[in-house]
Amino acid sequence: MPAGTPGGSFAALRHLPFAVLWAAAILGNIGGFMRDVASAWLATDLAAGPAAVAMVQAAATLPVFLLAIPAGVLADILDRRKFLIAVQGLLAFVSLTLMILAQAGMMTIELLVALTFLGGVGAALMAPSWQAIAPELVPARDLKGAIALNSLGFNIARALGPAAGGLLLASFGAALTYGLDVASYIIVIAALLWWPRPKQAHDALTERFPGAFRAGLRYARASRDLHVVLLRAAIFFAFASAVWALLPLVARQLLGGDAGFYGVLLGAVGAGAILGALILPRLRARLDADGLMLTAGIATALAMAVLASAPPAALALAVLLLLGAAWIVALTTLNGAAQSILPNWVRGRVLAVYLTVFNGAMTAGSLGWGAVAQVIGVPGGLLLGATGLLLVALLLHRIRLPLGEADMAPSNHWPEPLVEAPVAHDRGPVLILIEYRIPAADRAAFLKALRHLAEERRRDGAYGWGITEDAADRERLVEWFLVESWAEHLRQHHRVSRADADVQDAVRRFHQGPEPPVVRHLLTLTTK
């Protein structure tokens, strides 16, 4: 295929760095799923109660809830290859410790939960950085295909890893299963060491951790569209988490299976996810994002209800195929909605906020449904979760997901601020004043347009915003906003998207005067 030709779904694999890391990631994820199967099944041996078993699931997801946002910031400010190698080393250490304890017969439920939590820390730190390297591995024309292949690779691992882990666990025990996971991390580390990553150019406006952390939170707090996505994700996953928290007990108590059968069940979920990814384009041709989420909610609730009835093995595998397909439809739809409303400069950090909400809902849901099942039994817990999920799927259908049609590419239409002398980057805060002349007849419409502009200012870095009028001249209105430093304001110049530029143009059209609105930059002075 000629170098300048846009590729198809698999075109990203023609780029050797992407192909090598993609294959290594599949092996690493297979190892991770094998470890998770061994740990989940081992928990049923160490403590048969639903609450203790669900605690292992919660220990895996809680670190992502706690660390996703800091991990997103680190993905933007550290050398990603070195950081990923260090995280893979941490994960290898966790699995090596699990292997030694399992082999020596010294494992306890407390140690299992603690090591599962540490493994979750590694997963939380890795996820944003691994997603962020895709644009470095392929050109822009193949980026969408690379993202789709990453999703496909994960679901290949989801289909193979649990089944392989269950069979190995049943045949050779937990120690060997954990040992193979250690080997998978060594392969990933070798691929990262091989990756010929170009040296990154120095950027004078590179963010530091505290400022980058605050900027990500400011954006998330100010984006109303993001709030809709987060609300729907939190409620959906809080109810859907019941099936993941209780599935080991479904396999053992309701279906009478062993570790190998549990792995096969999880493999069916992964196979269903691959099937769902393949049919998703056809579903999108018929349903919008809200229709897809409603369909996923109904299908997931149906699968949970069937599992609660202790069905025959063949039917259980069929409904888990359905569950996997519904799960990937929900994940892809919500993640796509979040991605479509984010500019590149804050994408990693705000996606980390999304991951925080997702894993927080999964963690709280796992603990909650484990406690519910402890009281009313596993079938009762699944039925209650299915009923709740069906109801919230119908109710949330009225809260429409954002369309994501705005152009979030940088507009670069702001001129550089005029300064008498160079300003230190760390000087601040900075007060920006913009003077408009607005006729009285246009004031109401102008103030309405300003509401959208206020959201944009806060998303791009302002921590305070307001509008004032001149007491001596009521047609002279002054917009003001505060930014924490001069460097942060310079970053604002590069953050304004084309969609934001359209909002600003709509506001400026109300201005009446021979000159454009006057812009002033006021720097804080210290007095001694």
TORZA-84265 format. One record per residue (C-alpha): residue in three letters; y, z, x. Coordinates in pm, 1 decimal. Layout:
! TORZA-84265
KEBA  code         v         w         u
KEBA   ala         Y         Z         X
...
END
This chain:
! TORZA-84265
KEBA  code         v         w         u
KEBA   met       0.0       0.0       0.0
KEBA   pro     341.3     -95.6     149.2
KEBA   ala     547.5     204.0     262.2
KEBA   gly     829.9     132.7      20.0
KEBA   thr     609.4      88.8    -283.6
KEBA   pro     606.3     372.6    -535.0
KEBA   gly     252.6     505.5    -558.7
KEBA   gly      32.1     608.5    -844.2
KEBA   ser    -126.6     941.3    -923.1
KEBA   phe    -310.1     964.4    -589.9
KEBA   ala     -52.5     794.2    -366.8
KEBA   ala      54.1    1124.0    -207.0
KEBA   leu    -287.2    1144.6     -38.1
KEBA   arg    -195.4     851.2     186.9
KEBA   his      36.0    1092.4     371.3
KEBA   leu    -192.6    1266.7     619.9
KEBA   pro     -11.0    1607.1     632.1
KEBA   phe     -25.2    1636.0     254.2
KEBA   ala    -388.6    1523.3     237.3
KEBA   val    -498.2    1776.5     502.4
KEBA   leu    -310.9    2069.4     346.8
KEBA   trp    -419.7    1968.4      -4.1
KEBA   ala    -785.9    1971.4      98.8
KEBA   ala    -739.0    2300.5     285.8
KEBA   ala    -571.6    2455.2     -19.4
KEBA   ile    -867.3    2356.4    -239.2
KEBA   leu   -1107.4    2525.9       3.2
KEBA   gly    -882.8    2831.9      23.5
KEBA   asn    -857.8    2857.5    -354.7
KEBA   ile   -1234.5    2816.0    -392.8
KEBA   gly   -1274.7    3109.6    -154.3
KEBA   gly   -1018.8    3310.0    -349.8
KEBA   phe   -1197.7    3248.8    -679.7
KEBA   met   -1529.3    3347.0    -519.1
KEBA   arg   -1370.4    3674.6    -404.7
KEBA   asp   -1226.5    3739.3    -752.4
KEBA   val   -1565.6    3685.8    -917.7
KEBA   ala   -1731.8    3922.7    -671.6
KEBA   ser   -1465.2    4188.6    -726.2
KEBA   ala   -1466.4    4159.6   -1106.1
KEBA   trp   -1844.9    4185.6   -1123.6
KEBA   leu   -1857.6    4463.5    -865.7
KEBA   ala   -1613.8    4657.5   -1084.8
KEBA   thr   -1863.4    4648.4   -1372.9
KEBA   asp   -2121.0    4807.6   -1138.9
KEBA   leu   -1884.5    5074.5   -1009.7
KEBA   ala   -1727.0    5164.0   -1348.6
KEBA   ala   -1859.2    5024.7   -1674.5
KEBA   gly   -1560.3    5127.6   -1887.2
KEBA   pro   -1326.4    4850.9   -2009.7
KEBA   ala   -1013.8    5028.5   -1881.2
KEBA   ala   -1144.7    5048.6   -1522.3
KEBA   val   -1260.4    4685.7   -1524.6
KEBA   ala    -927.4    4567.8   -1664.1
KEBA   met    -750.4    4768.1   -1390.5
KEBA   val    -895.0    4532.7   -1128.1
KEBA   gln    -738.1    4237.0   -1312.3
KEBA   ala    -409.0    4425.8   -1335.9
KEBA   ala    -418.4    4507.5    -963.7
KEBA   ala    -440.6    4135.9    -885.5
KEBA   thr    -140.4    4038.9   -1099.6
KEBA   leu      89.2    4340.2   -1058.6
KEBA   pro     203.5    4242.4    -703.0
KEBA   val     318.3    3903.3    -826.4
KEBA   phe     522.3    4080.0   -1093.0
KEBA   leu     678.1    4306.2    -828.6
KEBA   leu     720.7    4061.3    -540.1
KEBA   ala     762.0    3711.9    -683.8
KEBA   ile    1142.3    3711.3    -662.3
KEBA   pro    1163.3    3846.8    -305.0
KEBA   ala     890.8    3597.5    -211.8
KEBA   gly    1097.7    3316.3    -361.9
KEBA   val    1395.0    3420.4    -151.5
KEBA   leu    1180.2    3435.8     163.3
KEBA   ala    1053.7    3086.1      88.4
KEBA   asp    1411.9    2961.7     118.0
KEBA   ile    1525.1    3149.8     429.8
KEBA   leu    1218.0    3174.3     659.4
KEBA   asp    1012.5    2920.7     853.7
KEBA   arg     761.7    2838.6     582.1
KEBA   arg     476.1    2742.2     811.4
KEBA   lys     489.6    3064.1    1014.2
KEBA   phe     528.5    3268.3     698.2
KEBA   leu     228.7    3102.1     532.1
KEBA   ile      13.2    3155.6     841.2
KEBA   ala      99.3    3526.6     840.0
KEBA   val      14.5    3556.6     470.1
KEBA   gln    -317.4    3376.4     515.8
KEBA   gly    -397.0    3624.7     793.4
KEBA   leu    -328.6    3912.1     552.8
KEBA   leu    -559.9    3763.3     289.9
KEBA   ala    -834.5    3712.1     549.4
KEBA   phe    -801.1    4078.8     651.5
KEBA   val    -840.7    4189.3     288.4
KEBA   ser   -1157.7    3986.8     236.6
KEBA   leu   -1297.8    4096.9     573.9
KEBA   thr   -1249.2    4461.0     471.6
KEBA   leu   -1414.9    4396.8     135.4
KEBA   met   -1708.7    4234.5     315.8
KEBA   ile   -1756.1    4530.9     551.9
KEBA   leu   -1736.0    4787.3     270.9
KEBA   ala   -1976.7    4592.1      49.4
KEBA   gln   -2225.9    4546.6     332.2
KEBA   ala   -2212.0    4916.3     424.0
KEBA   gly   -2246.2    5027.3      59.7
KEBA   met   -1920.5    5223.5      85.5
KEBA   met   -1727.4    5048.1    -191.5
KEBA   thr   -1566.4    5261.3    -462.5
KEBA   ile   -1362.3    5157.0    -764.4
KEBA   glu   -1052.3    5309.1    -599.4
KEBA   leu   -1099.1    5106.0    -279.3
KEBA   leu   -1172.0    4792.7    -480.8
KEBA   val    -851.0    4831.2    -684.1
KEBA   ala    -645.6    4905.2    -370.4
KEBA   leu    -776.5    4601.6    -178.9
KEBA   thr    -739.8    4381.9    -485.0
KEBA   phe    -377.1    4494.7    -504.1
KEBA   leu    -325.9    4406.9    -135.0
KEBA   gly    -478.4    4065.5    -194.5
KEBA   gly    -238.3    4024.4    -485.0
KEBA   val      48.5    4100.0    -246.2
KEBA   gly     -64.0    3812.1     -26.3
KEBA   ala     -93.9    3578.9    -324.6
KEBA   ala     253.4    3680.3    -445.1
KEBA   leu     408.9    3609.4    -105.4
KEBA   met     230.0    3278.4     -65.6
KEBA   ala     289.7    3106.3    -400.3
KEBA   pro     663.3    3015.9    -376.9
KEBA   ser     640.2    2899.9     -14.0
KEBA   trp     334.4    2684.3     -79.2
KEBA   gln     505.9    2516.6    -373.7
KEBA   ala     823.6    2466.8    -169.8
KEBA   ile     657.8    2268.7     112.9
KEBA   ala     560.4    1974.2    -110.5
KEBA   pro     893.3    1787.7     -55.8
KEBA   glu     837.7    1823.8     320.9
KEBA   leu     496.4    1658.5     305.6
KEBA   val     570.6    1347.9      98.5
KEBA   pro     875.5    1125.5      36.2
KEBA   ala    1069.1    1163.9    -285.8
KEBA   arg     897.3     867.6    -451.4
KEBA   asp     559.4    1045.2    -429.1
KEBA   leu     675.5    1398.8    -504.9
KEBA   lys     575.6    1402.1    -872.9
KEBA   gly     231.6    1275.4    -781.7
KEBA   ala     200.6    1543.9    -514.6
KEBA   ile     286.0    1818.3    -765.8
KEBA   ala      28.8    1678.4   -1009.4
KEBA   leu    -232.3    1665.3    -732.3
KEBA   asn    -160.8    2027.4    -639.9
KEBA   ser    -229.0    2125.5   -1000.1
KEBA   leu    -544.5    1914.0   -1003.5
KEBA   gly    -661.4    2069.5    -675.8
KEBA   phe    -613.1    2419.9    -811.1
KEBA   asn    -819.5    2339.6   -1117.7
KEBA   ile   -1091.9    2178.6    -907.4
KEBA   ala   -1110.7    2510.0    -721.4
KEBA   arg   -1105.7    2697.0   -1053.5
KEBA   ala   -1402.9    2489.6   -1172.1
KEBA   leu   -1607.8    2520.6    -851.6
KEBA   gly   -1506.7    2859.9    -710.7
KEBA   pro   -1616.2    3095.5    -990.5
KEBA   ala   -1949.6    2917.8   -1039.8
KEBA   ala   -2021.1    2914.2    -665.6
KEBA   gly   -1909.9    3276.4    -634.1
KEBA   gly   -2131.6    3388.3    -919.4
KEBA   leu   -2437.9    3209.3    -781.4
KEBA   leu   -2379.0    3341.6    -428.9
KEBA   leu   -2320.7    3690.5    -563.8
KEBA   ala   -2642.9    3683.8    -763.6
KEBA   ser   -2846.7    3534.8    -477.3
KEBA   phe   -2705.4    3694.5    -161.7
KEBA   gly   -2474.6    3978.3    -267.5
KEBA   ala   -2103.7    4053.9    -246.6
KEBA   ala   -2083.3    4078.0     134.5
KEBA   leu   -2172.3    3712.6     193.1
KEBA   thr   -1940.6    3601.6     -87.8
KEBA   tyr   -1648.3    3786.4      71.5
KEBA   gly   -1744.0    3646.7     413.3
KEBA   leu   -1718.4    3288.5     292.6
KEBA   asp   -1372.8    3369.3     155.7
KEBA   val   -1271.6    3484.6     505.2
KEBA   ala   -1390.0    3149.0     642.6
KEBA   ser   -1180.3    2962.3     386.0
KEBA   tyr    -862.2    3134.2     506.0
KEBA   ile    -942.1    3041.0     865.8
KEBA   ile    -958.6    2676.3     756.3
KEBA   val    -618.2    2702.1     585.5
KEBA   ile    -463.6    2866.1     894.0
KEBA   ala    -603.6    2585.9    1113.4
KEBA   ala    -450.5    2321.6     881.7
KEBA   leu    -111.3    2494.2     890.9
KEBA   leu    -122.0    2518.0    1270.4
KEBA   trp    -203.2    2145.9    1289.1
KEBA   trp      78.0    2042.5    1050.0
KEBA   pro     340.5    1855.1    1258.4
KEBA   arg     639.6    2005.2    1076.9
KEBA   pro     976.3    1869.8    1201.2
KEBA   lys    1219.2    2122.4    1342.7
KEBA   gln    1463.3    2234.5    1074.6
KEBA   ala    1833.2    2166.6    1134.8
KEBA   his    2068.2    2463.0    1140.3
KEBA   asp    2286.8    2503.2     830.9
KEBA   ala    2602.5    2711.4     870.2
KEBA   leu    2583.8    2800.4     498.4
KEBA   thr    2221.0    2918.4     508.2
KEBA   glu    2186.4    3217.2     277.3
KEBA   arg    2075.1    3560.3     389.6
KEBA   phe    1822.4    3760.1     194.1
KEBA   pro    2054.2    3998.0       1.3
KEBA   gly    2297.4    3724.8    -103.3
KEBA   ala    2020.4    3477.6    -188.1
KEBA   phe    1844.6    3745.9    -392.8
KEBA   arg    2160.9    3820.8    -590.6
KEBA   ala    2234.2    3450.4    -642.4
KEBA   gly    1889.4    3392.2    -790.1
KEBA   leu    1921.3    3685.9   -1027.3
KEBA   arg    2273.1    3578.3   -1131.0
KEBA   tyr    2145.8    3232.9   -1218.4
KEBA   ala    1854.0    3372.1   -1417.4
KEBA   arg    2078.7    3617.2   -1601.7
KEBA   ala    2332.6    3347.6   -1695.9
KEBA   ser    2098.8    3065.7   -1807.1
KEBA   arg    2039.7    3078.8   -2182.1
KEBA   asp    1785.7    2797.2   -2169.8
KEBA   leu    1583.9    2992.1   -1915.0
KEBA   his    1590.6    3298.2   -2140.4
KEBA   val    1413.3    3098.9   -2412.7
KEBA   val    1139.6    2987.6   -2171.1
KEBA   leu    1092.3    3340.5   -2037.7
KEBA   leu    1075.5    3493.3   -2385.4
KEBA   arg     812.1    3251.2   -2504.0
KEBA   ala     608.6    3287.4   -2183.7
KEBA   ala     616.3    3667.7   -2193.1
KEBA   ile     495.2    3694.1   -2552.6
KEBA   phe     231.1    3420.5   -2523.0
KEBA   phe      73.0    3557.6   -2204.9
KEBA   ala      86.7    3919.7   -2319.7
KEBA   phe    -148.5    3832.5   -2607.2
KEBA   ala    -353.8    3567.0   -2427.1
KEBA   ser    -425.7    3806.3   -2138.0
KEBA   ala    -680.9    3983.6   -2358.4
KEBA   val    -945.1    3719.7   -2291.9
KEBA   trp    -899.3    3737.8   -1912.5
KEBA   ala    -905.0    4116.9   -1901.9
KEBA   leu   -1220.7    4142.8   -2111.5
KEBA   leu   -1416.5    3832.5   -2003.0
KEBA   pro   -1637.2    4017.7   -1747.2
KEBA   leu   -1742.6    4255.1   -2024.5
KEBA   val   -1792.5    3965.5   -2266.7
KEBA   ala   -2031.2    3807.8   -2015.4
KEBA   arg   -2222.0    4130.2   -1948.1
KEBA   gln   -2219.6    4320.4   -2276.4
KEBA   leu   -2178.2    4060.3   -2551.1
KEBA   leu   -2361.4    3767.0   -2393.3
KEBA   gly   -2611.1    3961.6   -2179.6
KEBA   gly   -2546.1    3755.3   -1866.1
KEBA   asp   -2557.8    3835.0   -1495.8
KEBA   ala   -2310.2    3761.8   -1217.3
KEBA   gly   -2422.6    3399.6   -1194.5
KEBA   phe   -2364.6    3349.4   -1565.4
KEBA   tyr   -2017.9    3504.3   -1538.2
KEBA   gly   -1935.0    3255.9   -1263.5
KEBA   val   -2058.1    2970.7   -1482.9
KEBA   leu   -1831.5    3093.1   -1764.3
KEBA   leu   -1530.2    3090.2   -1533.7
KEBA   gly   -1635.5    2749.2   -1406.2
KEBA   ala   -1630.9    2625.4   -1765.5
KEBA   val   -1271.0    2747.2   -1795.8
KEBA   gly   -1182.5    2551.6   -1481.7
KEBA   ala   -1360.7    2240.8   -1606.6
KEBA   gly   -1174.1    2273.4   -1934.5
KEBA   ala    -846.6    2295.9   -1742.1
KEBA   ile    -926.3    1969.3   -1562.7
KEBA   leu   -1010.1    1809.9   -1896.6
KEBA   gly    -685.9    1944.6   -2041.3
KEBA   ala    -485.7    1800.7   -1750.8
KEBA   leu    -643.8    1459.7   -1810.3
KEBA   ile    -571.9    1450.4   -2184.1
KEBA   leu    -227.0    1609.8   -2157.1
KEBA   pro     -42.0    1273.4   -2125.4
KEBA   arg    -195.1    1162.1   -2456.4
KEBA   leu    -101.3    1489.5   -2620.9
KEBA   arg     256.1    1455.8   -2493.2
KEBA   ala     277.2    1113.0   -2654.7
KEBA   arg     212.1    1276.1   -2993.3
KEBA   leu     358.5    1626.7   -2961.2
KEBA   asp     677.1    1771.3   -2818.3
KEBA   ala     677.5    2084.8   -2600.8
KEBA   asp     688.0    2315.7   -2902.9
KEBA   gly     398.0    2134.4   -3065.4
KEBA   leu     195.4    2163.5   -2745.2
KEBA   met     257.9    2539.3   -2727.4
KEBA   leu     156.9    2583.4   -3093.0
KEBA   thr    -162.3    2384.9   -3032.9
KEBA   ala    -241.7    2587.8   -2719.1
KEBA   gly    -184.8    2915.3   -2902.6
KEBA   ile    -411.8    2820.9   -3193.9
KEBA   ala    -686.4    2694.3   -2961.7
KEBA   thr    -673.1    3006.8   -2742.5
KEBA   ala    -687.4    3235.7   -3047.5
KEBA   leu    -984.9    3040.5   -3182.2
KEBA   ala   -1169.7    3073.0   -2849.8
KEBA   met   -1106.6    3449.5   -2841.3
KEBA   ala   -1233.3    3493.9   -3197.2
KEBA   val   -1554.2    3299.6   -3126.9
KEBA   leu   -1623.7    3500.4   -2809.2
KEBA   ala   -1581.4    3822.7   -3007.5
KEBA   ser   -1877.7    3721.6   -3225.8
KEBA   ala   -2120.7    3723.4   -2926.9
KEBA   pro   -2208.6    3352.7   -2966.4
KEBA   pro   -2505.5    3174.3   -2805.6
KEBA   ala   -2452.1    3078.9   -2441.5
KEBA   ala   -2401.9    2709.9   -2517.3
KEBA   leu   -2131.6    2782.9   -2775.0
KEBA   ala   -1963.3    3031.2   -2538.3
KEBA   leu   -1943.7    2761.4   -2269.8
KEBA   ala   -1798.3    2516.6   -2523.0
KEBA   val   -1523.7    2752.9   -2636.2
KEBA   leu   -1439.3    2836.4   -2273.9
KEBA   leu   -1391.7    2463.9   -2211.1
KEBA   leu   -1148.0    2474.0   -2504.3
KEBA   leu    -984.1    2785.5   -2360.0
KEBA   gly    -936.1    2618.4   -2020.0
KEBA   ala    -780.6    2309.9   -2177.6
KEBA   ala    -546.4    2521.1   -2392.7
KEBA   trp    -453.3    2737.9   -2095.0
KEBA   ile    -350.7    2443.6   -1874.2
KEBA   val    -152.7    2290.4   -2162.2
KEBA   ala      41.7    2616.1   -2207.5
KEBA   leu      95.8    2668.5   -1833.4
KEBA   thr     208.0    2311.2   -1774.2
KEBA   thr     436.2    2303.9   -2077.2
KEBA   leu     615.1    2629.8   -1995.2
KEBA   asn     637.8    2554.6   -1622.9
KEBA   gly     764.7    2205.9   -1697.1
KEBA   ala    1028.3    2344.3   -1933.9
KEBA   ala    1145.9    2583.8   -1662.5
KEBA   gln    1144.7    2314.2   -1391.8
KEBA   ser    1341.2    2069.2   -1604.5
KEBA   ile    1642.5    2300.0   -1644.0
KEBA   leu    1672.1    2408.3   -1278.5
KEBA   pro    1873.8    2256.6    -994.0
KEBA   asn    1702.1    2230.9    -656.2
KEBA   trp    1919.0    2490.5    -480.4
KEBA   val    1779.0    2777.1    -688.6
KEBA   arg    1446.8    2632.1    -801.9
KEBA   gly    1221.6    2853.7    -590.0
KEBA   arg    1399.3    3175.8    -680.5
KEBA   val    1416.6    3114.6   -1054.0
KEBA   leu    1058.3    2992.4   -1065.7
KEBA   ala     980.4    3322.8    -897.5
KEBA   val    1152.8    3493.8   -1191.5
KEBA   tyr     926.5    3292.4   -1420.8
KEBA   leu     622.8    3402.9   -1216.7
KEBA   thr     744.3    3761.7   -1243.2
KEBA   val     755.4    3739.7   -1621.1
KEBA   phe     419.8    3560.9   -1634.9
KEBA   asn     241.3    3813.0   -1415.4
KEBA   gly     421.5    4107.4   -1573.0
KEBA   ala     294.7    3995.1   -1912.1
KEBA   met     -55.4    3943.1   -1771.8
KEBA   thr     -54.1    4282.8   -1600.5
KEBA   ala      75.3    4477.3   -1899.8
KEBA   gly    -150.4    4281.0   -2129.9
KEBA   ser    -459.5    4345.6   -1915.1
KEBA   leu    -394.7    4719.4   -1908.3
KEBA   gly    -308.0    4728.9   -2277.1
KEBA   trp    -607.7    4527.5   -2397.1
KEBA   gly    -837.3    4726.0   -2169.5
KEBA   ala    -713.5    5046.2   -2333.0
KEBA   val    -749.1    4892.6   -2681.2
KEBA   ala   -1106.0    4781.5   -2607.8
KEBA   gln   -1184.9    5129.9   -2479.5
KEBA   val   -1105.7    5262.8   -2827.2
KEBA   ile   -1222.1    4989.0   -3067.1
KEBA   gly   -1469.7    4800.8   -2848.7
KEBA   val   -1462.5    4461.9   -2676.9
KEBA   pro   -1515.2    4252.9   -2994.5
KEBA   gly   -1240.4    4445.1   -3175.4
KEBA   gly   -1001.3    4401.4   -2884.9
KEBA   leu   -1062.6    4025.3   -2872.8
KEBA   leu   -1019.6    3986.4   -3248.4
KEBA   leu    -697.7    4187.4   -3248.4
KEBA   gly    -563.8    3981.0   -2958.2
KEBA   ala    -659.0    3654.9   -3129.9
KEBA   thr    -485.5    3758.1   -3453.0
KEBA   gly    -170.5    3862.1   -3268.9
KEBA   leu    -165.1    3541.0   -3063.0
KEBA   leu    -200.2    3324.9   -3374.5
KEBA   leu      87.4    3504.7   -3546.7
KEBA   val     324.8    3488.1   -3250.1
KEBA   ala     237.4    3120.5   -3189.6
KEBA   leu     351.7    3041.7   -3544.2
KEBA   leu     665.4    3259.8   -3518.8
KEBA   leu     772.0    3137.8   -3173.6
KEBA   his     743.3    2777.6   -3287.6
KEBA   arg    1084.9    2832.0   -3449.7
KEBA   ile    1244.3    2919.5   -3112.4
KEBA   arg    1267.6    2573.2   -2962.9
KEBA   leu    1208.4    2517.8   -2592.4
KEBA   pro    1492.8    2341.5   -2405.7
KEBA   leu    1458.2    1965.5   -2383.8
KEBA   gly    1550.1    1959.2   -2013.9
KEBA   glu    1732.1    1625.9   -2036.9
KEBA   ala    2041.0    1732.6   -1837.4
KEBA   asp    2095.3    1575.0   -1494.7
KEBA   met    2072.0    1866.1   -1249.7
KEBA   ala    2133.7    1660.2    -933.7
KEBA   pro    2441.8    1774.8    -731.8
KEBA   ser    2759.1    1597.7    -837.6
KEBA   asn    2955.8    1677.2    -518.3
KEBA   his    3276.6    1608.1    -709.1
KEBA   trp    3464.4    1922.6    -604.3
KEBA   pro    3710.4    1857.3    -320.1
KEBA   glu    3700.3    2091.7     -23.0
KEBA   pro    3934.5    2388.5     -81.3
KEBA   leu    4271.0    2367.7      94.7
KEBA   val    4319.2    2636.9     359.6
KEBA   glu    4603.3    2708.6     598.5
KEBA   ala    4361.9    2835.7     865.6
KEBA   pro    3981.6    2861.1     893.4
KEBA   val    3834.7    3135.4     674.7
KEBA   ala    3545.8    3353.5     792.8
KEBA   his    3234.3    3289.1     586.1
KEBA   asp    3172.7    3656.3     516.5
KEBA   arg    3525.2    3721.4     390.7
KEBA   gly    3547.6    3818.2      27.8
KEBA   pro    3550.4    3862.9    -257.2
KEBA   val    3730.9    3541.7    -348.4
KEBA   leu    3932.2    3499.8    -669.0
KEBA   ile    3961.7    3141.2    -797.1
KEBA   leu    4238.8    3063.5   -1046.5
KEBA   ile    4258.3    2739.0   -1248.3
KEBA   glu    4575.6    2682.2   -1453.1
KEBA   tyr    4561.3    2469.2   -1767.3
KEBA   arg    4832.8    2365.9   -2008.6
KEBA   ile    4677.3    2365.7   -2354.3
KEBA   pro    4872.7    2282.3   -2673.1
KEBA   ala    4840.4    2545.3   -2945.8
KEBA   ala    4662.3    2299.2   -3175.2
KEBA   asp    4382.7    2253.8   -2916.2
KEBA   arg    4340.2    2617.9   -2819.1
KEBA   ala    4038.5    2695.9   -3042.1
KEBA   ala    3845.9    2386.2   -2932.8
KEBA   phe    3935.9    2453.2   -2567.4
KEBA   leu    3809.2    2810.8   -2582.6
KEBA   lys    3486.4    2691.8   -2744.5
KEBA   ala    3431.3    2441.6   -2461.8
KEBA   leu    3503.3    2717.9   -2209.8
KEBA   arg    3200.0    2915.8   -2328.0
KEBA   his    2971.9    2654.1   -2175.9
KEBA   leu    3180.8    2642.7   -1858.7
KEBA   ala    3163.4    3021.2   -1824.0
KEBA   glu    2782.2    3005.0   -1822.0
KEBA   glu    2794.1    2736.5   -1553.2
KEBA   arg    3033.4    2937.1   -1333.0
KEBA   arg    2807.8    3243.4   -1349.2
KEBA   arg    2492.3    3041.6   -1281.5
KEBA   asp    2643.4    2886.3    -969.7
KEBA   gly    2760.7    3211.4    -811.1
KEBA   ala    3043.5    3384.3    -999.4
KEBA   tyr    2988.7    3753.2   -1072.8
KEBA   gly    3297.1    3782.3   -1293.4
KEBA   trp    3475.5    3533.9   -1522.6
KEBA   gly    3759.4    3539.5   -1769.7
KEBA   ile    4043.6    3350.3   -1934.0
KEBA   thr    4405.7    3477.1   -1959.2
KEBA   glu    4732.4    3355.3   -2107.6
KEBA   asp    5086.3    3375.4   -1976.5
KEBA   ala    5286.3    3622.8   -2186.3
KEBA   ala    5598.3    3410.6   -2131.8
KEBA   asp    5429.8    3076.8   -2202.0
KEBA   arg    5129.1    3089.0   -2437.7
KEBA   glu    5033.7    2728.4   -2360.6
KEBA   arg    4972.1    2824.4   -1997.1
KEBA   leu    4612.9    2949.1   -1977.7
KEBA   val    4449.6    3061.7   -1653.4
KEBA   glu    4073.8    3063.5   -1598.5
KEBA   trp    3956.5    3300.2   -1324.1
KEBA   phe    3626.2    3381.5   -1162.4
KEBA   leu    3516.4    3599.6    -872.3
KEBA   val    3274.2    3503.6    -596.1
KEBA   glu    3142.0    3755.4    -344.2
KEBA   ser    3232.4    3561.6     -27.1
KEBA   trp    3399.3    3248.6     105.2
KEBA   ala    3059.6    3109.4     208.5
KEBA   glu    2927.7    3163.4    -143.4
KEBA   his    3221.9    2970.2    -285.6
KEBA   leu    3158.7    2684.1     -42.7
KEBA   arg    2798.9    2682.9    -164.6
KEBA   gln    2932.2    2654.6    -520.6
KEBA   his    3088.3    2323.6    -420.5
KEBA   his    2739.1    2190.2    -343.7
KEBA   arg    2566.9    2351.5    -642.2
KEBA   val    2763.3    2194.8    -928.1
KEBA   ser    2530.0    1950.6   -1103.7
KEBA   arg    2619.2    1626.3   -1276.8
KEBA   ala    2556.6    1793.4   -1612.1
KEBA   asp    2796.0    2073.1   -1511.3
KEBA   ala    3050.5    1811.9   -1404.0
KEBA   asp    3038.0    1667.9   -1756.6
KEBA   val    3108.1    2015.9   -1899.0
KEBA   gln    3404.9    2056.7   -1663.6
KEBA   asp    3540.3    1714.7   -1757.6
KEBA   ala    3517.5    1806.8   -2126.9
KEBA   val    3726.9    2119.1   -2057.3
KEBA   arg    3984.0    1937.3   -1844.4
KEBA   arg    4043.9    1676.9   -2113.2
KEBA   phe    4225.1    1945.4   -2313.3
KEBA   his    4475.8    1989.7   -2028.1
KEBA   gln    4817.9    1837.0   -2099.2
KEBA   gly    5049.7    1783.1   -1805.3
KEBA   pro    5167.0    1533.3   -1545.8
KEBA   glu    4934.6    1683.3   -1280.4
KEBA   pro    4570.3    1798.1   -1288.1
KEBA   pro    4505.0    2169.0   -1340.1
KEBA   val    4626.3    2374.0   -1043.6
KEBA   val    4349.0    2548.5    -846.4
KEBA   arg    4420.3    2848.8    -623.1
KEBA   his    4187.8    3045.2    -394.5
KEBA   leu    4292.7    3406.2    -337.9
KEBA   leu    4131.0    3610.4     -59.6
KEBA   thr    4106.7    3987.1     -66.9
KEBA   leu    4325.5    4173.0     183.4
KEBA   thr    4249.8    4517.7     319.2
KEBA   thr    4529.0    4773.8     358.3
KEBA   lys    4525.2    5051.9     614.1
END
